[in-house]
Amino acid sequence: MSYPSKHLLAIEGLEPPHIADLLDLAESYALLNRSGKTQRDLLKGRTLINLFFEDSTRTRTSFELAGKRLGADVINMSVSTSSVNKGETLLDTASTLNAMQCDLLVIRHAQSGAPALLSQKVDAAVINAGDGTHEHPTQALLDALTIRRHKGRLEGLVVAICGDITHSRVARSNIHLLTTMGSRVRIVGPPTLIPADAARLGVEVFTDMKAGLAGADVVMMLRLQRERMVGGLVPSAREFFRFYGLDADKLAVAKPDSIVMHPGPMNRGVEIDSAIADHPTRSVIGEQVEMGVACRMAVLDILARRLPRNR
């Protein structure tokens, strides 16, 4: 496999062959999972620690399931009851984790750059499960795998990413991955939620929802991250849904075979209508969760191959 690093800290910087290899391996795990089989000896004797400083359901649980399906010993550290909550610094936590000799460390943190800092201080392979507003690389991988399974390719597709772009690490990782793989990416949202550096990201910017969705192959909705907002960046939830929430009327301008995605958690009636979120053919939101396990298995597999055998 042509993966270039000991860690997975970001999508930015990965080349198309690196991404393609990860997606191909993830596809094999998706098929394996659907067959009901596992490879419980692949990570036998390895220790995986999930260290989540922010709440998570899908990401933490899927990393736990991915590790167990590959045979790793999985430990979920509860930050709320750990020494971190008593004032321990991230670097002191790194020293503690190093002493435990874990092999794979999955971290989610509110501060951008925290996983990169930790990777310099521990011997384990570090996987970024979301850091501040920076990146969420495994989410982009699972989104790309879901798209590829439905469309057969990434190159040449029109992908509209809609909503709170400014605060979304999911948007950033998806933009890096999709543009690298040849997709045409649009970002759609109110001007207050479009990042100032949008132009340098190689995307098209729209502030009108229907204009942004016209002819799209993929419509990716994002959650309003009010916990990261300072000041009144958006009007009421009702007003936001009126202009930027995905409903049947707005989706009608996308391609008839377009698919609808959402990384979760969803705010129904705010960024997406329930009828669209639950649509039996257009919505692939449930499949995204399934592909999350497969992609995280692939990442654990490919990083474990670079670890020394005797730790």
N, C-alpha and C positions, 0 to 999 in steps of 0.2 A: 504494500500500500504506500502511496506517495505522500503521506502526511508529514509535514516538515518540523513539527514541534513536539516537545514533551507535554505541553499544556494545550487546552482550548480556552483561550481568553477572549477571542473576538473572531468575527467573520472577516472584518477588514484585514487585508493582507494575504488572505488565502487566494490561491490561484485556481482557475477552473478545474484542473486535474485533481487537486486536493478535495474540492467540494464534490466533484463527480464520484470519486472513490468512496467518500463518506456516504453519499446517497445510495450508491450501489450496494455497499455493505448493509446499510439500513434496510434496503429493499429485501435483501436476503433474510434479515431478521424479521421483517414484517410477514414474509411468507412462512417462516419457521413458527412464529407465534400463532398464526392462523391455523397451522397444522396441529397445534397442541403439543409440539415437541419443545425441548429446551436443550441448552448446552451447559449444564450445571457444573462441568469440570473446567471450563475455560478460565474462570477467575478463582478457582479453588485455591485457598490459602492466601488470597488477597483480601485486604480490608478497605472498604469504602465508607467514608464518613460524609454524611450530609450535614453541612453547617449553614443554617438558614437564619440570617439576621432579620429577614422580612417574612411576613406570612406567605404561605404557598400551599396550594392543594395539589394541582396537576403536576407541577414540576418536581416537587419533592417526592411525591408518591410514585411518579413514573421512574425517577432515578432509583428509588428503593426497589421497585419491581424489576427494573432492568438489571441492577446489581445482583439480586437474588436469582433471577433467571439464568445468569451467567455463573452462579456459584460463589459469589463473593460473600464475605461476612460484612453485613451492612449495619452501620450505627447511625442513628438519627440523633444529633445533638440538639437539645432544646435550649436555645439561647436564653429564654426567659427564666430558666432555672439553673443556668450555668454561671461560671465565674465572670463571664462577660457582663452579666447583669449586676455584678458586684463591683464593677469598675475596671476589670482587667482589659488591657489594651489588645488590639488586634495582633500586635507583634508578640505579646506574651502568650496569647492563644496559639500563635504559630509555633512557639517554642514547645508548648504543651503537646500539640498535635505531632510535632516532629519526634518527641520522645516516645509517643505511642507507636511510631513507625507504621503509620497508615500508608497505603499505596496510592489511593485515589481520593481526592478531596473535592467535593462539590460545594461551592459557596455561593450564596445569594446575600448581597449587602446593599444598603441604601446609598453608599458612597461610590461614585464612579472611580474605578481604579483599584478598589480593595482586592479583588482577586489577583490582579497583576502584582500588587505588593506582596501578597501572601505567597505567590509562586516563587518569589525571590528568597523566601525565608524558610521554605519547607522542602523536603526531599520528594514528597509525593507529587504525582501529576495533578494539577489543579484544573478544574472545569468551572467556568463562569456560568452560573445559573441565573444571572441577572445582576448588574451592578449600576445602581442609580439610574441615570438616563443614558448610560453609555451603550451597552449591548446586552443581548440575550441570545447567544449563538445557537444553542440547541433548538430554540423556538424557530429560528429562521430555517434550520435544517429540516425540522419536521414539516414546516409550512411548504418548503420547496419539494419535499418528498410527496406530500399530499397533492400538490399541483401537478407534479410530473406523472403521478399515477393516473390522474384524470385527463391530462392534456397530452401526455406522451413526450413532453419536452418542456424546457424553460425558455430556450432561445426564441425570440420573436413574439412572445406573448405580451399583451398589454395588461399590466397589473396596476389596479388603483388601490392605494392604501389610504384609508379615510378616517378622519377624526382628529384625535389629539396627537399630532405628530411630534410636537415639541418635547413632550415629556415621555415619549415612548421609546424604550430601548428595543422593543420588538420591531418598531418601524426602522430603526437604524440598522439593525442586523439584517432585516429583510432587504432593505435598499442595497446594502453592500453585496449581499449574496445574489440577488436577482439581476442587478446591473452587471456584475461580474460574469454571470451566466448568459447574458445577452437578452434579458427581458427589457421591455420598455416600461419604466416605472413612472406612475403619476402619484403625487400626493395631493390629497383633497381635504380641505378643512377651512375653518374661519381664519382670517389673517392673524389673529392673536395666538393661534395654535400651530402656525407654520414656522419652523425654525429659521432664524436669520441667515444661516449658512446653507439653505436648501439648494441654492443654485450650484454650489460646488459638489453636491452629492450626485449630480448627473441625472436629476429627475425633472419631470414637468410639474409645475405648480398650478393648482386650480383652487379657486375659492367658491366656485359654483358646483354643486354636487352633480347635477345632470351633465354639465359640460365635462366634468372629470370622469364620469362613468360611461360616457358615450363610446360604444364599441369595445368595452373592456372584456377581456377573457376571464379575469379574476377580480373579485371585489373583496378586499380585506378590510374589515371594520376593526376599530380600536376602541378600547375603553377610555372614557374621560377620567384622567388620573387627578382627581381633585385634591388628593393628599399631597401632590407635588406642586400644585398651583399656588401662586402668590397674587392676591388681588382678584378682581372680577374679570377673568379672561373669557368667560362664556356667560351667556344670558341664562335664563331658567332652563331646566331640563326639557320643558315643553317646547320652548323656542328652539333649543338645539335640535331636538328631534324633527321639528318642522323643516328646518333648513338642511340638516346634515345627517339625520337618522335615516337608515336604509329601510325603505318600504317598497311595496310592489310598484308604485308609480315611478320612483327613482330607478329601481332595478330594471325597469322596462327598456331603458335606453342602452343598457349593456347588451352584449351578444346573447342571443337566445339560449346558448349552451354555457353561459358563464357560470362560474361557481362562486359561492359565498363562503368567506372564512371569518373566523374570530378567534383570537388567542385565549379568550376568557380571562377573568370572569366577565360574563355579559351583563350589561344593564339593559334589560328589555324595556322598550319604550323610550329609551334615551338615545342609544346609538343604533339599535336594530329592533325591528318589529318582530314579534314572536312568530308570526306567520312565515316570515323569511328565515328566521333562525331555525325553525323546525321543518322547513320545506323538504320533502322527501327526495328530491332530485337535485336541487340547486345548492342546498347547504351541505358542506363537508366538515362541519364543526366537530361532530362526533369522531370522524375519521382522523382529524388532527390529533385528538387525544390518543387514539390508537397508535398513530405513527410516532408520537412522542416517545413511547416505550421503545419502539424499534430503533429510532435515531439515537437514543441515549444508550442502548445496548451497543450500537456501532461505535459510538464515541468511547465508551469504556473499553471495548475490545481493542480499538486501534491505539489508544494511549497505553494500555497494559502491555502491549507488545514491545514498547520501548523501555519498559521498566526492567531493572535487573531482577534476576530470578530469586536471588537470596537476599531478602530484606528482613 
